[in-house]
Amino acid sequence: MNTTKNKDLIFNVLNITLLVLFSLLCFYPLYYIFIYSLSDSAAAVSRGVYLLPQKFTIQNYIQIFQSGNISMAAGVSGLRALVGTILTLICSFIYGYLVTQKELIGRSFFYRFLIVSMYLSAGLIPWYLLMRMLHLQNTFALYVVPGAVGAFYVILIKTYIEQLPSSLEESAQIDGAGPLTIMFKIIMPLCRPVLATIAVFSAVGQWNSWQDNFFLATDPNLKTLQLLLLEYLQSNASQVSLQGASAHGLANATKAVLTTSTIQATISVLAILPIAVVYPAMQKHFVKGMVLGAVKG
């Protein structure tokens, strides 16, 4: 008996140790970026950053936000995530609800046609030509309209709604409720867990997207934070320093000099922070929605 307990104890210690080390391995890169963004640029280069910031300062963030393009890009990304998520929730819910209605003519065709789109993709060039043909280039609609309906989201919603008692709709119809009343006032409130899950997926996807901006939005007022981060990642230190000195209009140019690594770390933190806030807040609904909305065999 003691031998068994000793083996279990050794296993638990090794298991916990490995999990802690693995967690630290995953967490430290994010922590490193964070403390680097709070370090003085010169001190970070000369001394290196390991566990604590070198000469703690928030000047990096101040200078980044003094650049109008950063604030504009963050605003565009935030607005895109907000509007795109709301539009995706509404359109995907309506689609998912309609394909659960047995009275809908062609219900199976519309659902299967959507499923096929998950397996077949025309590719980048047809997508590019289609967006141009629809005159979506250099418009904010480019960011939110193409992803208004997601096939995976529709599957989650459809599966979730099919698990609800059919008596809910029947009783509402007997009481005189119309289709829109049933859909938005009875079914939609019951779908909050799965809608919260979709909201997390959609918001993260919208916030992290940059390809459509890169290929079709040349207007600087439509530039997203992720594309701006990519541009900084591809730039060199001398270009960044000169851009900073001219953009901020500072008399002392050394105040505007930020190393490439400092700018990359600072903007990376700004890009990661909203998602790091959204996930913990939505975690309870996220897990519940994934379980209840999962496709059953």
C-alpha positions as CSV (number, residue, x, y, z in Angstrom):
1,M,0.0,0.0,0.0
2,N,2.8,2.4,0.9
3,T,4.6,1.6,-2.3
4,T,1.5,2.5,-4.3
5,K,1.1,5.8,-2.4
6,N,4.8,6.6,-3.0
7,K,4.4,5.9,-6.7
8,D,1.3,8.1,-6.8
9,L,3.1,10.9,-5.0
10,I,6.1,10.7,-7.3
11,F,3.8,10.7,-10.3
12,N,1.8,13.7,-9.0
13,V,5.0,15.7,-8.3
14,L,6.5,15.0,-11.7
15,N,3.2,15.7,-13.4
16,I,2.7,19.1,-11.6
17,T,6.3,20.0,-12.2
18,L,6.1,19.4,-15.9
19,L,2.7,21.2,-16.2
20,V,4.2,24.2,-14.3
21,L,7.2,24.3,-16.5
22,F,5.1,24.0,-19.6
23,S,2.8,26.8,-18.4
24,L,5.8,29.1,-17.7
25,L,7.2,28.2,-21.2
26,C,3.9,29.4,-22.7
27,F,3.5,32.4,-20.4
28,Y,7.0,33.9,-20.4
29,P,7.1,35.1,-24.1
30,L,4.0,37.2,-23.4
31,Y,5.4,38.4,-20.1
32,Y,8.7,39.2,-21.8
33,I,7.0,41.4,-24.4
34,F,5.1,43.2,-21.7
35,I,8.1,44.0,-19.5
36,Y,10.1,45.0,-22.6
37,S,7.4,47.5,-23.6
38,L,7.8,49.0,-20.1
39,S,11.6,49.3,-20.4
40,D,13.7,52.2,-21.5
41,S,14.9,51.5,-25.0
42,A,18.6,52.2,-24.4
43,A,18.7,50.2,-21.2
44,A,16.8,47.3,-22.7
45,V,19.4,47.1,-25.5
46,S,22.5,47.5,-23.3
47,R,21.5,45.4,-20.3
48,G,18.8,43.0,-21.7
49,V,15.4,42.3,-20.2
50,Y,14.7,39.1,-18.3
51,L,12.4,39.2,-15.3
52,L,11.8,42.9,-14.6
53,P,11.7,46.0,-16.8
54,Q,14.9,47.9,-17.3
55,K,14.4,51.5,-16.1
56,F,10.6,51.3,-15.9
57,T,8.9,53.8,-18.1
58,I,5.6,54.3,-19.9
59,Q,7.2,56.7,-22.3
60,N,7.0,54.1,-25.0
61,Y,3.3,54.0,-24.8
62,I,3.0,57.8,-24.7
63,Q,5.1,58.2,-27.8
64,I,3.3,55.4,-29.6
65,F,-0.1,57.1,-28.9
66,Q,1.2,60.5,-29.9
67,S,1.5,59.1,-33.4
68,G,-1.9,59.6,-34.9
69,N,-1.7,56.5,-37.1
70,I,-1.5,54.2,-34.0
71,S,-4.6,55.8,-32.5
72,M,-6.5,55.7,-35.8
73,A,-5.5,52.1,-36.4
74,A,-6.6,51.0,-32.9
75,G,-9.9,52.7,-33.4
76,V,-10.5,51.1,-36.8
77,S,-9.6,47.6,-35.4
78,G,-11.9,48.2,-32.4
79,L,-14.8,49.4,-34.5
80,R,-14.3,46.5,-36.9
81,A,-14.4,44.0,-34.1
82,L,-17.5,45.5,-32.6
83,V,-19.5,46.0,-35.7
84,G,-18.3,42.8,-37.4
85,T,-19.2,40.7,-34.3
86,I,-22.6,42.2,-34.0
87,L,-23.4,41.7,-37.7
88,T,-22.0,38.1,-37.5
89,L,-24.2,37.3,-34.5
90,I,-27.3,38.6,-36.1
91,C,-26.9,37.2,-39.6
92,S,-25.6,33.8,-38.4
93,F,-28.4,33.5,-35.9
94,I,-31.1,34.2,-38.4
95,Y,-29.5,31.7,-40.9
96,G,-29.1,29.1,-38.2
97,Y,-32.7,29.6,-37.0
98,L,-34.2,29.4,-40.4
99,V,-32.5,26.1,-41.4
100,T,-34.1,24.6,-38.3
101,Q,-37.6,25.3,-39.6
102,K,-39.1,22.3,-41.3
103,E,-41.6,24.5,-43.2
104,L,-38.8,26.3,-45.0
105,I,-38.7,25.3,-48.7
106,G,-35.2,24.2,-49.7
107,R,-34.0,24.1,-46.1
108,S,-31.7,21.1,-46.7
109,F,-30.2,22.8,-49.8
110,F,-29.4,26.0,-48.1
111,Y,-27.8,24.2,-45.1
112,R,-25.7,21.8,-47.2
113,F,-24.7,24.6,-49.6
114,L,-23.3,26.4,-46.6
115,I,-21.5,23.3,-45.3
116,V,-19.8,22.8,-48.7
117,S,-18.3,26.3,-48.4
118,M,-16.3,25.0,-45.4
119,Y,-14.5,22.4,-47.6
120,L,-14.2,24.3,-50.9
121,S,-12.3,27.6,-51.3
122,A,-11.9,29.4,-54.5
123,G,-8.6,30.9,-53.3
124,L,-7.1,34.4,-53.0
125,I,-7.4,35.6,-56.5
126,P,-11.1,34.9,-57.0
127,W,-11.7,36.4,-53.5
128,Y,-9.8,39.5,-54.6
129,L,-11.7,39.8,-57.8
130,L,-15.1,39.3,-56.1
131,M,-14.4,42.0,-53.5
132,R,-13.4,44.4,-56.3
133,M,-16.5,43.5,-58.3
134,L,-18.7,44.2,-55.3
135,H,-16.9,47.6,-54.9
136,L,-15.8,46.8,-51.4
137,Q,-12.2,48.0,-51.8
138,N,-11.3,51.0,-49.6
139,T,-14.6,50.8,-47.7
140,F,-15.2,49.8,-44.1
141,A,-17.8,47.3,-45.4
142,L,-14.9,45.2,-46.6
143,Y,-14.1,44.3,-43.0
144,V,-17.6,43.3,-41.8
145,V,-19.8,42.2,-44.8
146,P,-17.8,39.2,-46.2
147,G,-17.8,37.5,-42.8
148,A,-21.4,38.3,-41.8
149,V,-22.4,34.6,-42.0
150,G,-20.0,31.9,-40.8
151,A,-20.7,28.3,-41.7
152,F,-19.2,27.0,-38.4
153,Y,-21.3,29.5,-36.4
154,V,-24.5,28.5,-38.2
155,I,-23.7,24.8,-37.3
156,L,-23.3,25.7,-33.6
157,I,-26.5,27.7,-33.6
158,K,-28.6,25.2,-35.5
159,T,-27.4,22.3,-33.3
160,Y,-28.1,24.4,-30.2
161,I,-31.6,25.4,-31.3
162,E,-32.5,21.8,-32.2
163,Q,-31.9,20.8,-28.6
164,L,-34.5,23.3,-27.3
165,P,-38.0,21.9,-26.6
166,S,-40.2,22.4,-29.7
167,S,-43.1,23.1,-27.3
168,L,-41.6,26.6,-26.8
169,E,-42.4,27.7,-30.3
170,E,-45.7,25.8,-30.4
171,S,-47.0,27.5,-27.3
172,A,-45.8,30.9,-28.6
173,Q,-47.7,30.3,-31.8
174,I,-50.8,29.4,-29.9
175,D,-50.5,32.7,-28.0
176,G,-50.4,34.6,-31.3
177,A,-46.6,35.3,-31.5
178,G,-45.3,35.9,-35.0
179,P,-42.1,34.4,-36.5
180,L,-40.0,37.4,-35.7
181,T,-41.3,37.6,-32.1
182,I,-40.5,33.9,-31.6
183,M,-37.1,34.2,-33.2
184,F,-35.8,37.3,-31.3
185,K,-37.8,37.3,-28.1
186,I,-38.0,33.6,-27.3
187,I,-35.3,31.6,-29.1
188,M,-32.5,34.2,-29.2
189,P,-32.4,34.8,-25.4
190,L,-32.1,31.1,-24.8
191,C,-29.1,31.0,-27.2
192,R,-27.0,33.3,-25.1
193,P,-24.3,30.6,-24.3
194,V,-23.7,29.7,-27.9
195,L,-23.9,33.3,-29.1
196,A,-21.3,34.3,-26.4
197,T,-19.1,31.6,-27.9
198,I,-19.5,32.9,-31.4
199,A,-18.9,36.4,-30.1
200,V,-15.5,35.4,-28.8
201,F,-14.6,33.6,-32.0
202,S,-15.8,36.5,-34.2
203,A,-14.2,39.3,-32.1
204,V,-10.9,37.6,-32.0
205,G,-11.0,36.9,-35.7
206,Q,-12.0,40.5,-36.6
207,W,-9.4,42.0,-34.3
208,N,-6.5,39.8,-35.6
209,S,-7.4,40.2,-39.3
210,W,-5.1,42.2,-41.6
211,Q,-5.1,40.4,-45.0
212,D,-8.2,42.2,-46.4
213,N,-6.6,45.5,-45.3
214,F,-3.3,44.6,-46.9
215,F,-4.8,43.6,-50.3
216,L,-7.8,45.9,-50.7
217,A,-7.7,48.9,-48.4
218,T,-5.1,51.4,-49.3
219,D,-6.8,54.3,-47.6
220,P,-4.6,55.2,-44.5
221,N,-7.8,56.0,-42.5
222,L,-8.8,52.3,-42.9
223,K,-5.5,50.8,-41.7
224,T,-5.9,48.3,-38.9
225,L,-3.7,47.9,-35.9
226,Q,-2.5,44.4,-37.0
227,L,-1.3,45.6,-40.4
228,L,0.4,48.5,-38.7
229,L,2.2,46.1,-36.4
230,L,3.2,44.0,-39.5
231,E,4.7,47.1,-41.1
232,Y,6.7,47.9,-37.9
233,L,7.9,44.3,-37.7
234,Q,9.2,44.7,-41.3
235,S,10.9,48.1,-40.7
236,N,14.4,48.7,-39.4
237,A,15.5,50.8,-36.4
238,S,16.7,53.9,-38.4
239,Q,13.4,54.2,-40.3
240,V,11.4,53.9,-37.1
241,S,13.5,56.5,-35.3
242,L,13.2,59.0,-38.2
243,Q,9.5,58.4,-38.5
244,G,9.1,58.9,-34.8
245,A,11.0,62.1,-34.7
246,S,9.1,63.6,-37.7
247,A,5.7,62.4,-36.5
248,H,5.9,63.7,-33.0
249,G,7.5,66.9,-34.0
250,L,9.8,66.9,-30.9
251,A,12.5,69.5,-30.6
252,N,14.8,66.9,-29.1
253,A,15.0,64.0,-31.5
254,T,16.4,61.6,-29.0
255,K,13.1,61.7,-27.1
256,A,11.4,60.2,-30.2
257,V,13.9,57.5,-30.8
258,L,12.5,54.1,-30.1
259,T,14.2,50.9,-31.1
260,T,12.5,48.5,-33.4
261,S,12.2,46.0,-30.6
262,T,10.6,48.5,-28.3
263,I,8.0,49.5,-30.9
264,Q,7.3,45.9,-31.8
265,A,6.8,45.0,-28.1
266,T,4.6,48.0,-27.3
267,I,2.3,47.6,-30.3
268,S,2.2,43.8,-29.7
269,V,0.9,44.4,-26.1
270,L,-1.7,46.8,-27.5
271,A,-2.8,44.2,-30.0
272,I,-2.9,41.4,-27.4
273,L,-4.5,43.3,-24.5
274,P,-8.1,43.5,-25.7
275,I,-8.2,39.7,-26.4
276,A,-6.6,39.0,-23.0
277,V,-9.5,40.9,-21.4
278,V,-12.3,39.4,-23.5
279,Y,-11.4,35.7,-23.0
280,P,-11.5,35.6,-19.2
281,A,-14.7,37.6,-19.1
282,M,-16.4,35.3,-21.6
283,Q,-14.8,32.0,-20.5
284,K,-17.9,30.6,-18.7
285,H,-20.2,31.2,-21.6
286,F,-17.6,30.1,-24.0
287,V,-17.1,26.6,-22.5
288,K,-20.9,26.2,-22.0
289,G,-21.7,27.2,-25.5
290,M,-19.1,24.9,-27.0
291,V,-20.5,21.9,-25.1
292,L,-24.1,22.6,-25.7
293,G,-23.7,23.6,-29.3
294,A,-21.4,20.8,-30.2
295,V,-22.4,18.5,-33.0
296,K,-23.7,15.2,-31.5
297,G,-22.9,11.9,-33.2
